[in-house]
Amino acid sequence: MPESDGLEDRTLDEIAEMAEAYYPGSNKRRGSVAPTVEVESINDWDASPKVYVVQGVEVEFFTIGALAKALSRKPVTIRMWEANGIIPMARFRSPGPAGKQRRLYSRAQVEGIVRIAKEEGIDKPNRQVATAGTQFTERVIRLFEEV
């Protein structure tokens, strides 16, 4: 007996509608928009910590890419935030020659920034931080002073 393609229970109109929903020869839906990723659903921002010894203690650090991923933003956005004073400059840099050092953030800094962004209502990728009328910058500065 041949395998069913699952279409025998559908009307011709339903099959036509399904065919129009996809680009020909593709599994990509027409007019589809990438789903919005919520911060809670991103569990892999911390999948690749960089571990360095600081004052004799191993400490996990994360790159600007990991911070951006945790915030559902792009690294260029985080760099812009630093340049515009929206967040403080990263206190830690990876070892290496000048110009090759990467910004590093501790786990507490990343988790704190994500928490503050959520509490201030700027945890959505399209929300403008500078014009949001929030205490985001002040709170992140305090966080960096405490951590």
N, C-alpha and C positions, 0 to 999 in steps of 0.2 A: 504494500500500500504506500503511495507517495506521501511525503511529508507535507503537512499543511503550511501554507504561508500566512495563515491567520487572517486572510482577506475574505474568505468565503462567508463570514458572518456579517460583513459590512455591506452597506448599500453602495451603489455606484457613485452617488454624491459624496459619501464619506471617503471613498477611495480617491476620487478626483481632488477633494479638499486636501487629503494627505499628500498627494503628488504635488500640488501647488505650494505646499508649505515648505518644500525642500528645493534647493538648487538642483538642477538635473545632474545626475551622476555623483551627488554629494550627500553626506549625512548632515550638512549644515543647513539649519532652518533659514528660510528667507526672512529678512527683517528681524532676525534674532539679535538680541542685545546681550552682551556678556553679563552674567549675573553679578550683582553687587556682592562683594565679599565682606562679611561682617568680621570684626576683629576677633570675636569669639571663635569663629570657624578656622582661623589661622593658627594652627598649632605647631607649624613647622618653622616659624621664624627663628626658633632657638635650636634648630637641628644641627647647626655647625658652629658651636662656640669656639672661639680662639682662647686657649688657656695660656696665661702668662703668670710668672711668679712675681708677685708684688710684695716687697718687704717680707720675703720668705714664705708667703702663702700663695697657693695656686688660686687664681681668680679667673672666672669665665668672662670673656668680653665678646661683644657682638659688633659687627660692622654696620656702617650706615645703611647698607642694603637690608640687613636684618631689622633695623629700626624702622626703615621705610615699609617693609613687608608687614611688620606688626601693626603699623598705623594705616595700612592699605593705601600707601602713597608711593611715590617714586623717589629714588635716592636724590635726584636733582631737586626735588621739593625740600628735602631735609637740608641739603646744602644751601638752598635759598633762604630757608628759615634761619640758619646760622648766620649767613651773610647779612640778613636784615635784622638780626637781633631778636627774632621771635623765640628762638631757643639759644641757650648758651653754647659756646664752642665746646666741642668734645674735649674733656680733660685728658683723655688717654689717647695715645697714638701707638701704632704697631712699631716694633723696632725696625730699623733700617735707615738707609740714607735719606736725607732731607728730600722731599718731593716724592718719595716712594712710601712714606708712612701713611697708614690708613687711620681714619677716625675710629675710635673704639668706644663703646658704651657698655657699662656694667649691666648685669641682669636687672638690678634694682632701678637703674636709670630708665631702661627700656620699659619695664613693667610700670614704673611710675608715670612716664610720659603717656603711655597708652591709657592708664587709669584716668589721668588728668584730662586727656583729650575727650574721653568718654563722658566724664562728669561735666565738662564745659560744653558738650554738645558739638564738638568739632571732629568727631570720629568718623565722619563720612568723607570719602575722597574729594567731593566737590565743594566742601565747605571751606570758605576762605577764613584763615586764622586771623589775619591782621585786621579784618573788618568785622569780626564776629562779636565784638563788644564783650569779651570774656576776660577772665583773669588767667588765661592759659599761660602767657609768658611769665607773669609774676610767680605763678605756682611752680612752673618748671625751673625757674631760677632758684627758688627756695629748695626744691628737690635736689638740685645739683649741689647746693651748699650743704645739705644734710647728708648726702650720700658720699 
